[in-house]
């Protein structure tokens, strides 16, 4: 089986997610796998870097959309 190669964008995303949510492994895995599967890695890295994103909620909003008030009930 061929060895998986991490692209520079994937490596950058992993590092950024560790800075944003250092103690939330589930969050990092969910975001990372979603980006890798959907091909959104470079776009999310650009968003985080350009907007100086520092909280997990902003990353979730960008990736999954705003859940709206109905989801909070």
MMTF fields as JSON, N, C-alpha, C and O atoms, coordinates in Angstrom:
{
  "mmtfVersion": "1.0.0",
  "mmtfProducer": "UNKNOWN",
  "numBonds": 291,
  "numAtoms": 292,
  "numGroups": 73,
  "numChains": 1,
  "numModels": 1,
  "chainsPerModel": [1],
  "groupsPerChain": [73],
  "chainIdList": ["A"],
  "bondAtomList": [4, 2, 8, 6, 12, 10, 16, 14, 20, 18, 24, 22, 28, 26, 32, 30, 36, 34, 40, 38, 44, 42, 48, 46, 52, 50, 56, 54, 60, 58, 64, 62, 68, 66, 72, 70, 76, 74, 80, 78, 84, 82, 88, 86, 92, 90, 96, 94, 100, 98, 104, 102, 108, 106, 112, 110, 116, 114, 120, 118, 124, 122, 128, 126, 132, 130, 136, 134, 140, 138, 144, 142, 148, 146, 152, 150, 156, 154, 160, 158, 164, 162, 168, 166, 172, 170, 176, 174, 180, 178, 184, 182, 188, 186, 192, 190, 196, 194, 200, 198, 204, 202, 208, 206, 212, 210, 216, 214, 220, 218, 224, 222, 228, 226, 232, 230, 236, 234, 240, 238, 244, 242, 248, 246, 252, 250, 256, 254, 260, 258, 264, 262, 268, 266, 272, 270, 276, 274, 280, 278, 284, 282, 288, 286],
  "bondOrderList": [1, 1, 1, 1, 1, 1, 1, 1, 1, 1, 1, 1, 1, 1, 1, 1, 1, 1, 1, 1, 1, 1, 1, 1, 1, 1, 1, 1, 1, 1, 1, 1, 1, 1, 1, 1, 1, 1, 1, 1, 1, 1, 1, 1, 1, 1, 1, 1, 1, 1, 1, 1, 1, 1, 1, 1, 1, 1, 1, 1, 1, 1, 1, 1, 1, 1, 1, 1, 1, 1, 1, 1],
  "groupList": [{"groupName": "UNK", "atomNameList": ["N", "CA", "C", "O"], "elementList": ["N", "C", "C", "O"], "formalChargeList": [0, 0, 0, 0], "bondAtomList": [1, 0, 2, 1, 3, 2], "bondOrderList": [1, 1, 2], "singleLetterCode": "X", "chemCompType": "L-PEPTIDE LINKING"}],
  "groupTypeList": [0, 0, 0, 0, 0, 0, 0, 0, 0, 0, 0, 0, 0, 0, 0, 0, 0, 0, 0, 0, 0, 0, 0, 0, 0, 0, 0, 0, 0, 0, 0, 0, 0, 0, 0, 0, 0, 0, 0, 0, 0, 0, 0, 0, 0, 0, 0, 0, 0, 0, 0, 0, 0, 0, 0, 0, 0, 0, 0, 0, 0, 0, 0, 0, 0, 0, 0, 0, 0, 0, 0, 0, 0],
  "groupIdList": [1, 2, 3, 4, 5, 6, 7, 8, 9, 10, 11, 12, 13, 14, 15, 16, 17, 18, 19, 20, 21, 22, 23, 24, 25, 26, 27, 28, 29, 30, 31, 32, 33, 34, 35, 36, 37, 38, 39, 40, 41, 42, 43, 44, 45, 46, 47, 48, 49, 50, 51, 52, 53, 54, 55, 56, 57, 58, 59, 60, 61, 62, 63, 64, 65, 66, 67, 68, 69, 70, 71, 72, 73],
  "secStructList": [7, 7, 7, 7, 7, 7, 7, 2, 2, 2, 2, 2, 2, 2, 2, 2, 2, 2, 2, 2, 7, 6, 6, 7, 2, 2, 2, 2, 2, 2, 2, 2, 2, 2, 2, 2, 2, 2, 6, 7, 2, 2, 2, 2, 2, 2, 2, 2, 2, 2, 2, 6, 7, 7, 1, 2, 2, 2, 2, 2, 2, 2, 2, 2, 7, 7, 7, 2, 2, 2, 2, 6, 7],
  "xCoordList": [0.856, 0.0, 0.901, 1.857, 0.599, 1.458, 1.333, 0.277, 2.433, 2.467, 1.778, 1.983, 0.96, 0.263, 1.283, 2.135, 1.187, 2.077, 1.254, 0.212, 1.728, 1.057, 1.561, 2.765, 0.628, 0.994, 1.407, 1.104, 2.089, 2.448, 1.215, 1.264, 0.111, -1.107, -1.683, -2.131, -1.678, -2.177, -1.31, -1.824, -0.003, 0.91, 0.651, 0.632, 0.455, 0.175, -1.147, -1.242, -2.171, -3.461, -3.338, -3.904, -2.622, -2.43, -1.795, -2.231, -0.779, -0.102, -1.028, -1.04, -1.804, -2.733, -3.806, -4.156, -4.329, -5.365, -4.816, -5.54, -3.554, -2.937, -2.832, -2.953, -2.611, -2.559, -3.949, -4.119, -4.944, -6.31, -6.962, -7.637, -6.759, -7.411, -6.422, -6.534, -5.448, -4.387, -4.861, -4.205, -5.97, -6.417, -7.632, -8.137, -8.106, -9.317, -8.98, -9.128, -8.529, -8.119, -9.291, -9.118, -10.481, -11.645, -11.928, -12.213, -11.844, -12.048, -11.014, -11.365, -9.749, -8.678, -8.85, -8.659, -9.208, -9.398, -10.592, -10.494, -11.716, -12.912, -12.642, -12.969, -12.05, -11.767, -10.755, -10.944, -9.696, -8.661, -9.192, -8.955, -9.903, -10.428, -11.46, -11.49, -12.302, -13.295, -12.609, -12.986, -11.608, -10.882, -10.167, -10.223, -9.5, -8.766, -9.728, -9.446, -10.866, -11.838, -12.514, -12.768, -12.804, -13.544, -12.63, -13.117, -11.324, -10.398, -10.419, -10.209, -10.671, -10.787, -9.583, -9.611, -8.551, -7.413, -6.803, -6.647, -6.458, -5.801, -6.703, -6.233, -8.001, -8.933, -9.051, -9.089, -9.11, -9.212, -7.929, -7.987, -6.783, -5.507, -5.471, -5.082, -5.874, -5.913, -6.838, -6.486, -8.017, -8.986, -8.416, -8.509, -7.833, -7.277, -6.164, -6.123, -5.264, -4.126, -4.533, -4.063, -5.382, -5.77, -6.633, -6.559, -7.454, -8.372, -7.887, -8.597, -6.683, -6.089, -7.05, -7.265, -7.614, -8.581, -7.871, -6.809, -8.482, -7.877, -8.847, -8.463, -10.098, -11.016, -11.664, -11.921, -11.923, -12.502, -13.875, -14.216, -14.665, -16.004, -15.96, -16.8, -14.998, -14.869, -14.508, -15.013, -13.641, -13.27, -14.498, -14.738, -15.27, -16.476, -17.486, -18.102, -17.661, -18.594, -18.168, -19.002, -16.871, -16.389, -16.596, -17.026, -16.295, -16.323, -17.73, -18.096, -18.514, -19.814, -20.995, -22.141, -20.735, -21.814, -22.315, -21.978, -23.123, -23.701, -24.898, -25.827, -24.9, -25.994, -27.332, -28.385, -27.302, -28.544, -29.168, -28.719, -30.186, -30.796, -31.488, -31.562, -31.989, -32.694, -31.752, -32.177, -30.484, -29.534, -29.158, -28.704, -29.344, -28.963, -30.015, -29.739, -31.216, -32.313, -32.138, -32.968],
  "yCoordList": [-1.174, 0.0, 1.236, 1.305, 2.226, 3.416, 4.27, 4.351, 4.89, 5.751, 7.079, 7.667, 7.547, 8.828, 9.957, 9.931, 10.933, 12.086, 13.308, 13.586, 14.023, 15.233, 16.4, 16.628, 17.127, 18.288, 19.446, 19.434, 20.431, 21.603, 22.297, 22.763, 22.371, 23.004, 22.199, 22.778, 20.877, 20.032, 20.187, 20.264, 20.232, 20.424, 21.771, 21.86, 22.808, 24.148, 24.152, 24.75, 23.485, 23.421, 22.708, 23.165, 21.624, 20.887, 21.795, 21.816, 22.534, 23.438, 24.564, 24.917, 25.129, 26.201, 25.701, 26.391, 24.507, 23.956, 23.677, 23.82, 23.282, 23.074, 24.396, 24.415, 25.492, 26.81, 27.264, 27.842, 27.001, 27.451, 26.637, 27.192, 25.333, 24.452, 23.405, 22.227, 23.841, 22.922, 21.726, 20.684, 21.851, 20.764, 20.017, 19.108, 20.383, 19.773, 18.905, 19.327, 17.698, 16.793, 16.435, 16.341, 16.235, 15.889, 16.977, 16.679, 18.223, 19.348, 19.31, 19.421, 19.155, 19.158, 18.023, 18.212, 16.856, 15.701, 15.928, 15.688, 16.387, 16.63, 17.646, 17.41, 18.767, 19.813, 19.313, 19.498, 18.688, 18.196, 17.185, 17.313, 16.189, 15.164, 15.736, 15.362, 16.638, 17.255, 18.036, 17.922, 18.823, 19.595, 18.685, 18.916, 17.658, 16.756, 16.072, 15.98, 15.587, 14.875, 15.775, 15.35, 17.002, 17.923, 18.791, 19.565, 18.67, 19.476, 20.954, 21.816, 21.241, 22.629, 23.107, 24.195, 22.313, 22.611, 23.973, 24.795, 24.221, 25.481, 26.679, 27.718, 26.54, 27.633, 27.96, 29.132, 26.928, 27.176, 27.781, 28.688, 27.306, 27.887, 29.365, 30.204, 29.684, 31.089, 31.907, 33.009, 31.372, 32.086, 32.342, 33.456, 31.324, 31.46, 32.502, 33.359, 32.418, 33.331, 34.768, 35.705, 34.95, 36.303, 37.008, 38.229, 36.246, 36.835, 36.694, 37.064, 36.16, 36.007, 35.288, 35.724, 34.189, 33.415, 32.781, 32.174, 32.935, 32.38, 31.531, 30.996, 31.396, 30.587, 29.492, 29.687, 28.354, 27.213, 27.507, 26.964, 28.36, 28.652, 29.285, 28.98, 30.154, 30.791, 29.758, 29.815, 28.821, 27.762, 26.916, 26.59, 26.565, 25.761, 26.512, 25.919, 27.806, 28.601, 28.611, 28.473, 28.775, 28.812, 27.46, 27.398, 26.396, 25.059, 24.482, 23.896, 24.649, 23.981, 24.948, 24.507, 26.239, 27.22, 27.569, 26.91, 28.612, 29.068, 28.176, 28.1, 27.498, 26.575, 27.277, 26.652, 28.552, 29.29, 28.986, 28.081, 29.72, 29.575, 28.226, 27.762, 27.594, 26.311, 25.208, 24.317, 25.261, 24.232, 24.336, 23.36, 25.508, 25.703, 25.21, 25.102, 24.905, 24.479, 23.055, 22.541],
  "zCoordList": [0.0, 0.0, 0.0, 0.773, -0.874, -0.936, 0.325, 0.953, 0.658, 1.843, 1.543, 0.48, 2.487, 2.335, 2.477, 3.365, 1.603, 1.639, 2.037, 1.444, 3.035, 3.481, 2.638, 2.522, 2.058, 1.239, 2.149, 3.342, 1.601, 2.416, 3.009, 4.147, 2.255, 2.772, 3.931, 4.92, 3.823, 4.907, 6.146, 7.262, 5.953, 7.081, 7.753, 8.98, 6.958, 7.503, 8.269, 9.342, 7.72, 8.391, 9.738, 10.731, 9.781, 11.035, 12.084, 13.235, 11.694, 12.629, 13.089, 14.268, 12.157, 12.521, 13.477, 14.434, 13.226, 14.102, 15.496, 16.481, 15.596, 16.912, 17.672, 18.897, 16.962, 17.623, 18.046, 19.119, 17.2, 17.47, 18.586, 19.453, 18.561, 19.549, 20.053, 19.717, 20.866, 21.286, 22.11, 22.104, 22.809, 23.677, 23.137, 23.797, 21.954, 21.41, 20.203, 19.056, 20.478, 19.408, 18.497, 17.282, 19.064, 18.248, 17.206, 16.046, 17.632, 16.714, 15.594, 14.419, 15.95, 14.949, 13.943, 12.742, 14.441, 13.555, 12.63, 11.427, 13.179, 12.378, 11.275, 10.112, 11.64, 10.654, 9.628, 8.426, 10.094, 9.187, 8.186, 6.985, 8.668, 7.768, 6.799, 5.626, 7.289, 6.413, 5.295, 4.128, 5.653, 4.645, 3.65, 2.442, 4.155, 3.276, 2.314, 1.12, 2.823, 1.993, 0.97, -0.157, 1.348, 0.483, -0.384, -1.208, -0.208, -0.988, -0.619, -1.472, 0.651, 1.108, 1.917, 2.491, 1.961, 2.819, 2.515, 3.418, 1.261, 0.913, 1.183, 1.646, 0.896, 1.127, 2.611, 2.986, 3.461, 4.898, 5.444, 6.274, 5.004, 5.434, 5.057, 5.869, 3.831, 3.402, 4.289, 4.71, 4.574, 5.417, 6.813, 7.329, 7.416, 8.767, 8.792, 9.675, 7.816, 7.804, 7.465, 8.11, 6.485, 6.062, 7.096, 7.24, 7.818, 8.794, 10.23, 11.165, 10.408, 11.737, 12.692, 13.823, 12.216, 13.001, 14.195, 14.057, 15.367, 16.58, 17.398, 18.438, 16.948, 17.742, 16.899, 15.712, 17.508, 16.791, 16.19, 15.139, 16.843, 16.342, 14.95, 14.103, 14.714, 13.402, 12.332, 11.211, 12.684, 11.747, 11.418, 10.256, 12.438, 12.219, 11.356, 10.471, 11.602, 10.786, 9.327, 8.432, 9.083, 7.713, 7.036, 5.885, 7.741, 7.145, 7.047, 6.028, 8.102, 8.162, 8.026, 7.931, 8.015, 7.94, 9.327, 10.311, 9.39, 10.653, 10.966, 10.162, 12.121, 12.41, 12.636, 12.511, 12.962, 13.176, 14.516, 15.219, 14.874, 16.199, 16.42, 17.558, 15.374, 15.529, 16.021, 16.756, 15.626, 16.033, 17.503, 18.098, 18.089, 19.494, 20.462, 21.657, 19.985, 20.873, 21.331, 22.08]
}
